[in-house]
Amino acid sequence: MNRIIAICGLVIGFGVIGYAVLIFTTDTAQAPKVEPAAIVVEGADIGEIPIGGMVPVHIRIHNNSNVAIRFIGGPNGCQPGGCMNTTGTCPLTIDANSVAEIPLDVRASILGSFQLEVCVYLEVAGAAVYRTVNLTGYAVPAAENEAVFAKP
């Protein structure tokens, strides 16, 4: 009985080794390579916005490669200077050699100039990639609060 078990184990072991060799020697199709410079994310200058008011803004993703990529996530949350969240479709496929606009809602939380860092998460040829761009703007007092902010 022990010999039968040993022979079966040996046969199974050789079978697993043969299958592993087959997998490693088989030529598999490799995913197309995408140069990092082929994916460009463009920030924006918002200009003047009222403090506390929500403003729609678009960032652009330029896919200058020969393969489609996917936008899989964007900014959602607050940081010093303001808050923003992605309002468009996610995930979004961006075709080869095309441009997509990603809509955001932005709210300034401080008076004066501000800069918000936008992290954009992409899937490029099966790999996760992120890009960082900036949104800049200048927050002014809201119309109903002008008198409050103007007082010393």
N, C-alpha and C positions, 0 to 999 in steps of 0.2 A: 504494500500500500504506500509506503514511504517513497519507493522508487517511482511509482506512478505520479505522485504529487511532485516529486523533484523533476521528472521529465516534463510534466505540464508547465511547471514554473519556468523551466529552461526554454521551452517552446514559446511561451508568452513573452519572456524576456527578450529573446531574439526577435520576435515579432515587433516589439516596441522599439528596439534599436533600429531595425530595418525601416520602420515607419519614420523615425526621427531623421535617419539619413535621407530618406526620400523627400521629406519636407525641406531639409537644408540644401539639398542639391537641385530642387526644382526651381526654375527661373520664374520668379513672380513679377508681375507688372508693378513697377515702382510708380509712386505718386509723382506727378509733375512737380518740378522744383520752381518755386516762386522767389524771385529776388526781393529782399526786404524793401528796396527802394521803389518797387513797383506798386506798393500800397501807400497812398498818401492820404492823411486825414487833415482837413483844413479847418482851423478854428474860425472865430469871427470876432469882429468888434461890434458890440451891441449899440454903442453910442450912449446917449442920455436916456435913462429910464427912471421913473418915479420909484422911490424907495418903498419896498413892501409890495409893489405891484408885480403881477406875473406878466412876463413878456415872452412871446414865442420867438425862438431862434432856431436856425438850421446850421448844422455842421455838414460838411461834405466829405464823403469817402470816395477817393479816386482809385479805381482798380485798373491799373495800367498793365496788368499781367494777362496771360493767355488762358487763364482758368478762372472759373467762378469762385468767389469767396463768400463767406457768410458773416454778417453782423450779428453777434450773439449776445451783446449786452452793452449798456452804456451807463452814463452817469445817473445816479439816483441818490440824492442826499444833500447835506449841507456841508459847507466849509467856511472858513473865515471870508467874509465878503458877500456870501449869498448861497442860495439853494438852487438846485436844478434837478429835473427828472426827464427821462426819455418818454415821449408821448407817441411815438410811431410803432410800426410793426417790428416785432422782435421774436424770433430770428428773422432776418431778411437776407435773401440771396442777392448778391451784387454780381451781375454778369461780367464776363471778361471785357476789358477795355471799355468800361462804362463808369458812370458817376452816380452815386446815390446820396440823397439828402436825408439826414436824420433829424427829425423835429425834436426840439427840447422846449420845456418851459423853464424860464430863469427868473429868479427873484433876487434883487439886491437887498442886502441887510445892513449895509453901512453907507453913510453919505460920502460922496467923493468917488475917486477912482477905485476900481476893484479889478481883480483878476481871479478867475475861477479855472481850476485845472480839470479838464475833461479827459477821463480815461475811456477809451473805446476798445471793446473786446471783439476780436475777429477770429474766425476759423479759416485758416489758409492751408490748403492742401492737406487737411487732416490734422493740422497742428494749431494750438491756441496761440494767438498773437495779440498783443495789446499795443495801442498807440496812445500817446498823451499829447493833447493840444490845449490851448488856452482860449478862454472867452474873456474879453476885456470890455469894460464899460465905465460909465460915470453915473452914479446914482444921485439924483436931485430930490429935494423934498417933494412929497406928493402934494397936489393942489390943496386938499383939505387940511394938510398939516403945515403949510408954509408959515402961517402966523406963529405956530408953536415953535418951529425951529428958528425963526427969525428973532425971537425974544432972547435977551442975554441971560 
